[in-house]
Amino acid sequence: MKRQILYVLACMAVTVIMVGCGSKGVVAAQPEGRSVPVMHLPAISHNDSLRFKMYYYEAVKQQISGNYDAAYDLLEHCIGINPNAAEAYFMLSFYDGILKGDSAAFADVKKASELNPTNNAYLERIGVGYVSMGNLDEAVKAYEKLSRNSPERSDVLDFLAQLYSRQKDYDKMLDVLNRMEALEGASEDLTLAKMRVYSLQGKKEEEYNELKNMSEKHPNDMNYRVMLGNWLLQNGKPDEAGKLYLEVLQAEPENIMARMSMIDYYRTSGQAMRADSLQEVMLVSPKTPVDGKMALMRQVVADNEKNGADSTLVIDLFKKILKEPQETSDMAQLYAAYLTLKKMPQDSISKVLETVLAISPDNVAARLQLIQAEWNKQDFDRVIELSNQALDYSPDELAFYYFLGFAYIQKDDDDSALKVLRRGVSQINDQSNPSLVSDFYAIMGDILHDKGDDKGAYAAYDSCLQWKDDNYGCLNNYAYYLSVENKDLDKAAQMSYRTVQAEPDNSTFLDTYAWILFMQKKYAEALQYIDMAVKNDTTKSAVIIEHAGDIHAVNGDIDGAVKYWNEALKAGAENETVLRRKIKLRKYVEK
């Protein structure tokens, strides 16, 4: 039976294929100073060795050429020649993983590792396999062996530490962290990792000493002393912590970590007013880094929400901060978000958004939020102003073209709207939002149709549906305009029916479909859908009512038709002359 190997093998690296290549049952050279038991494997003849190499390298060649079936057959033949060829089993594992599943692939790799126990690539695959199987004990054995083979690999030690953590074997985890420290030297990350282990073990003294030793090793780095103070504060020793913070501030008065920690110290010590005062000083000070200010202010907001305090306190603090020059717009954005959270008046939110834009005029999110607010107020002149400004900074942001085009439409300036939308279309790329692009073309189609450019309109509608084939507004308008022209009615019916299926209570969609059926002379079906359209029409559309009269007339319900036509007149139908002729003649007429 022909085996079909999945194309994914084309991505297999040749370096992986060649791992262990050329072994003949003899283990690789050992790291100096270490002894590994040598496996005594049956030797093969010189002739078989040559045959093996020939077939193995041909398998590699076939794989590189994409002939995976041939490569697989050749590998099986290789194993037939030399059942102790670790490299053949390893290479075969990638194929068996696809053909037979993970367990078969794992068996191949395990066999390769048994045949060549010092090959690190095999060991690593074994370890990964055991982890995926959830067999952490065996995974640990594999990675420990890998670490012995390559003691310089800190990534292996890091993974071992994670495995011991998952096993909750904290003594072994500490041993690995110490090995990493011996390899790389002491570091903050390793110190914190060891402290976490001691904390999990409940060994407070060891946890403290670890950090104390780090602080003593770096006497000029005040941040370690602050970290030591933080540990003391969190572990019920505020006086000792406060002493350390003050020592740091005497040496470095502007040390941000120490000043922020002093805020926590004051709160813990019941000195809330001093904490608030220092907090405000740091929030206003230009010397406090932006990320520090943001962290502090988020904490202020969180505490205020937790304690149910008056939000005006937070708002006043925001105002004080923003009176000072700002490096970034981050704080103003946080203020706007807070006002939105507290459901403050939109005018106050918009004022802050204006501040954001004054600092960062290219802030897309803030400008979109402000434009949306102005849109809701129907201040289309302001929407146009904001959108034009936005395009100076972000000419590739389609949303600004969208708002700008729609604002022009609301002002009955279709020419400007069409010009803007065409500019927007020129910015479309593979990463563009399909729904937004689809709407661009749909709006362009509507404008072009109103201008009498049916060919251009239909081309725009086709483009719209290529980006989003279920744009129901486009499908409806496209279908209706075709029916009005009595053109491509089957295509129009298919498009319109999709809209009715999607929104069976939409009176506009029902009316369009009814009218297309009417144009196809399917009068009985048209009657069913126009009655549903009238039933769901809450706006009392003159068009829908007149269509109801027309369809009832051709179905023989003249009294009902006249009633609808009179209602259409009262609703303000545009073609009053034709309507009066229908009523007078008591029959449907086109003109």
Secondary structure, 3 states (H helix, E strand, C coil): CCCCCCHHHHHCCHHHHCCCCCCCCCCCCCCCCCCCCCCCCCCCCHHHHHHHHHHHHHHHHHHHCCCHHHHHHHHHHHHHHCCCCHHHHHHHHHHHHHHCCHHHHHHHHHHHHHHCCCCHHHHHHHHHHHHHHCCHHHHHHHHHHHHHHCCCCHHHHHHHHHHHHHHCCHHHHHHHHHHHHHHHCCCHHHHHHHHHHHHHHCCHHHHHHHHHHHHHHCCCCHHHHHHHHHHHHHCCCHHHHHHHHHHHHHHCCCCHHHHHHHHHHHHHCCCHHHHHHHHHHHHHCCCCCHHHHHHHHHHHHHHHHHHCCCHHHHHHHHHHHHHCCCCCCHHHHHHHHHHHHCCCCHHHHHHHHHHHHHHCCCCHHHHHHHHHHHHHCCCHHHHHHHHHHHHHHCCCCHHHHHHHHHHHHHCCCHHHHHHHHHHHHCCCCCCCCHHHHHHHHHHHHHHHHHCCCHHHHHHHHHHHHHHCCCCHHHHHHHHHHHHHCCCCHHHHHHHHHHHHHHCCCCHHHHHHHHHHHHHCCCHHHHHHHHHHHHHHCCCCCHHHHHHHHHHHHHCCCHHHHHHHHHHHHHCCCCCHHHHHHHHHHCCCCCC
